Amino acid sequence: MKKGFEKYIGFEPIEIENRQWPSKTIEKAPIWCSVDLRDGNQALIDPMNLQEKLELFNTLVKVGLKEIEVGFPSASETEYEILRTLIDGNYIPDDVTIQVLVQAREHLIKKTFEAIHGAKNVIVHFYNSTSTLQRKVVFNTDMQGVIDIAVKGAKLIYELTEKEKQQNPDINIRFEYSPESFSGTEMDNAVEICEKVMEEMHTTKENPIILNLPSTVEGSTPNGYADQIEYFCSKLKNRDCAIISLHPHNDRGTGVAAAELGLLAGADRIEGTLFGNGERTGNVDIVTLALNMWTQGVDPKLDFSNINEIKKVYEKTTKMVVPPRHPYAGELVFTAFSGSHQDAINKGKKYMETSKSDYWEIPYLPIDPADVGREYEPVIRINSQSGKGGAAFILDEVYAIKLPKAMHAEFGAIVKSACDEKGKELLSSEVFDLFQTEYLKVVGPYKLLNYKIYEERNETDTKTNVHFEGLFVNKKEFDEPVKIEALGSGPIEAFFNAISKQGIVGYEFVNYSEHAISVGSDSKAISYIHLKNPQGKDIFGIGVSHNIGLASMRGILCAINRDKKDDCERDNSVVGIFEK
């Protein structure tokens, strides 16, 4: 045997002139068929029991899947009984077709027809392997040998179908044939065996057969699979008498891409599973395929608006876990830790609000989380890699605390330092607690105990004089409160002038903003204050009060107190922002 990579036989591409699929787009949903209860189930360490299968079946129906492969009833008594329970218990809606799988072997086919008796809508899906490798290694036969197997099986299925219809005229039985390992079969051979099966099944435009073309073991790049599908469709006689179905697996990690390109190449139908469960690396993921279409403005005709509930049922019944990075459904797929990503998402959100756009236009979020029932809260998460805007986004999105842009850098640095110290992500509640500790709970060394403001204007005055009087604590200078007073053109200026008489000088007022933080007549206001200290450094403070004037004065003292660093005092007993 050759060593290393040299021992592998590479995929040989098909020569196609003027291939058509690269210039096409997906414009409508395919026919969907779930194989969760068969292909997915057979790959589980502990296969689902009856109740678990029923629960997952009901979930698949709720999603909107109209064709569901329920099992391999000839394989075991368990599989047989599960199918009988579905039929006898009337669990199958009239608009849902169950699909059963069977090898093209006489005794298995007969057992399958016993199992489906009494069903309303059934697809009998039979198969035999056709690949060069399987013919050589497993069956030790030639192509004619596998054609004979398929033809014999098709003939028997057609005969048994006619008998069943005589006993049960209301039954609707359709046919599906899979040349298993299609992607490893010579294409002309694949076309030939399918045409032979179609002849035996007496297919028509009105009653087409499903020709399922599995990439049973993914063996090429997705474009190679697409070439195979286009070639097959172009060579098949009576193409309009067949529904071309795809059954991709994910051995190369490109099952979704292969399915999408296969649709471009002419396929009509997709077989797959929720979240890509299945043998080895799994079947193609129906969730990802459907939501990929959704993000391109194409209705997939499946409902994933409550993806968390679907994931919950899937994980409960299969004992499998949806990875945190799994497209659309993973815990982390709508999160951003990177500072630049957080900034772009935040700007995108504001753009959507101001532009009133009819289209989803937020960077780094290919789909609106609300479309799949996800919350906005975890979109931006905070760790040591987060930028200055991430913490501000959390405060705004979760708590409606709208930090001024100029304040983002300061608070962002505080949060980053806390992340570094903790060594892991901060929860939104921890970010909020940090905000309150850093700003709201500042109480010294300067504190205003009470105050009075009144205006005075004479007939000849061109402006109003505002009088400020208050009781002030200056722990750096005095043990007891002192009375302060001053005039100004407004309350803020008057307050500034009053504290300057206590030696608090050199501070420059830069900006101020405020907003309500609760609703109703007793709502609080939060005030954001931006000052420059005597050294020209930007400093910030907040104040909260039912009185907007007092909130502003508290914000000024908060900023100045925080500027004192070593002398700054905090009190954890201070009433929280949302507390009464």
Buried (B, 14 or more C-beta within 10 A) or exposed (E): EEEEEEEEEEEEEBEBEEBEBEEEEBEEBBBBBBBBBBBBBBBBEEBBEEEBBBBBBEBBBEBBBBBBBBBBBBBEEBBBBBBBBBBEEEBBEEEBBBBBBBBBBEEBBBBBBEBBEBBBBBBBBBBBBBBEBBBEEEBEBEBEEBBBBBBBBBBBBBEBBEEBEEEBEEBEBBBBBBBBBBBBBEBEBBBBBBBBBBBBBEBEEEEBBBBBBBBBBBBBBBBBBBBBBBBBBBBBEBBEBBBBBBBBBBBBEBBBBBBBBBBBBBBBBBBBBBBBBBBEBBBBBBBBBBBBBBEEEBEBBBEBEBBEEBBEBBEEBBEBEBBEEBBBBBBEBBBBBBBEBBBBBBEBBEEBEEEEEEEEEBBBBBBBBEBBEBEBEBBBBBBBBBBBBBBBBBBBBBBEBBBBEBBBBBBBEBBBEBBEEEEEBBEBEBBBBBBBBBBBBBBBBBBBEEBEBEEEEEEEEEEEBBBBBBBBBBEEEEEEBEEBBBEBEBBBBBBBBBBBEBEBEEBEBBEBBBEEBBEEEEEBBBBBBBBBBEEEEBBBBBBBBEEBBBBBBBBBBBBBBBBBEEEBBBEEEBEEBBEE
